[in-house]
Amino acid sequence: MSKTLKHDLPIHVFLIFAAILTFYPFFFMAMTSFKATPDFQHNFWGLPQWIQLSNYSDAWMRIRGYVVNSLVVSTTSAAGVLCIGSISAFVFARFHFPGREVLFLMLLALLMIPGILTLVPAFLLVKNLGLMNTYGALILPYIAGGQIFAIFIMRSFFASLPEELFESARIDGAHTFHLYSKICLPLSKPILVTIAIMNILSTWNDYIWPLVTIADGRLWTVSVGIVSFGSQYMGTESWGPMYAGYVLASLPLIVLFIFTMRYFIAGLTSGAIKA
Amino acid sequence: MELVVAGGPSAREGRSFRKVPTGVGGQMAQSTVASGAPKERGVGLLRNILRRKEAYLLLFPSFALVFIFNYYPAASALFHSVFEWNGANVQRFIGLGNFAAMLKDPTLMGSVVNLIRLALFSLAVNLTFPLLAGALIFHLRDLRLAYIYRVLFVIPLVVPTMVVLGIWKSIYAPHIGLLNALLKVAGLGHIARPWLGDFRLALYAIMFIGFPWVAGMSTLIYLAGFQAIPSELLDAASIDGAGTWKRFWQVEIPLVMSQIKLIVILTVIGAMQNFSTIMVMTNGGPGTVTMVPGLWLYRNAMYYNKMGYACAIGTALFAVTLTLTYLNMRYLRSSVEYTGI
């Protein structure tokens, strides 16, 4: 046995045990999602006797609307946050103007205001604006709230870019927009991707806000839709389609994760410092 | 970690901008602040603002959005906390009436007790299991496997929260739930029960969601903290004869205090704010034994139309969160500075 493995072995035992405990429920979900109901009833713990793919087609028929809504809402919100947020961050990082620090602090102070305080008035506001039961009821507040932290991160990143780059472009007669789009943004790709991912994750998982602002089931996002979907199966014994729905609802984020793993981990770690 | 680093330079930079005369940095050639007689200064500032109007125009979308969707609702909540308000025609000033009513509201008081229990349990969990997992991954010599564990423990984070809760619902389900099925296999069928419907145990069942609590943000944060420790420091401790255990307590833990502090803040804020878990799992039941203030706020606003009272609960939660965050920042030690050693 190599020296490394000898040193690591007790750690592996513990971590693998923890991983098994963590992942067994997910494994059970994936396994059961392929089982027909009688198979599930008589063969609770075992692997599926045969693969019941109709679980997936049944579940997909019922949740595809939610997935589409979430895709629209989450990607639009993330795009909005990147667009509006990066412009503001660029201004804060590279412009000098009276009141810059005060304005920046005004944004930063919002990080201290919890969503639970603003929930009721924000709901009434959206209602009075006639936005109830529209994508706008979700997207606009998501951009407003999501940009704050994004501006905070992007500002420090943009400010750390070397001034000489901007200076030489300026001498060549580049306009402000050119500095932003041709120098600032291309150099900041990793941080932009990170912010987009964090935003998609948080809006995808949001439950309370879509619950109060969207009454029309056809416009529900995955979070709200999947709870309603799951509760219809909970009392029954046909967990196959229920779990198939859960798997399908998880797939978009998992695909996103696979393609952006590097950014994801960095983003989650840095995103944690939100408070 | 990135942010701690990112915050540093920008803060430093902010200071240096104030010292440097405004004409020096980048764009500034044309906008030097008039530094003449005091009466000219006002005019100079105005001229300066006009000259930089591009900046304000570009910031407009951001500020329009936060004023409409963040500042206005926050101000409205604080304002209406002293009103009897149904969100529409009834709006009557009652001073601290809502807050007095909160103290006499048995459901709210019960929910506060639940909140304290949940928050303390969550703190205890987040300060042990993920810390241990982070430390163990950090101590692996095989870096490739350490990376694999790290990725492994991130995956559950990308499963939508509501799917995770759905799975836990099926673990606790009354007849065919995983937990009950497991107990039957183990010959303990007599203690099987509808866990979430049990008056005594429902709150504990909620606390146990996420067991063994190693996959998630906290583990990542601790791990990032451990990995930021300079290796010379750890080598020095080993050369001085510190065993693994001693090194862990006397070198590594003091150096991740900032991460521990962060986890404490995040856990407390999370516990104060999150009520969707309770809402989905038990909706405060059975009865109101798993009620939390956030859910009670929601119910008062959405079911009973007591918007003013809901705003008062929100205001109280806001005040408590701010106070706890402040106390935490003020009194919990940060990481030992190792630069001066």
Interface residues (C-beta under 8 A of the other chain):
Chain A: T4 L5 H7 D8 I11 H12 F14 L15 A18 A19 L21 T22 F23 P25 F26 F28 M29 Q41 F44 W45 I84 G85 I87 S88 F90 V91 F92 R94 F95 H96 F97 P98 G99 R100 E101 L103 M106 L107 L110 M112 I113 P114 G115 I116 L117 T118 L119 V120 P121 A122 F123 L124 L125 L140 P141 I143 A144 G145 Q147 I148 I151 I153 R155 S156 F157 A159 S160 E163 F166 E167 R170 T176 L201 W204 N205 Y207 I208 V212 V222 S223 V224 I226 V227 G230 M234 E237 W239 M242 Y246 A249 S250 L253 I254 L256 F257 M261 F264 I265 A266 L268 T269 S270 A272 I273 K274 A275
Chain B: M1 E2 L3 V4 A6 G7 P9 S10 E13 G14 F17 T22 G25 G26 Q27 M28 S31 L45 N48 I49 R52 E54 A55 Y56 L58 L59 P61 S62 F63 L65 V66 I68 F69 N70 Y71 Y72 P73 A74 S76 A77 L78 H80 G87 A133 L136 I137 H139 L140 R141 D142 L145 Y149 R150 V151 L152 F153 V154 I155 P156 L157 V158 V159 P160 T161 M162 V163 L165 G166 I167 W168 K169 S170 I171 A173 I176 L178 A181 V185 F211 P212 V214 A215 M217 L220 I221 A224 L262 I265 L266 I269 M272 Q273 F275 S276 M279 V280 G294 L297 Y298 A301 M302 M307 A310 C311 G314 T315 L317 F318 T321 L322 T325
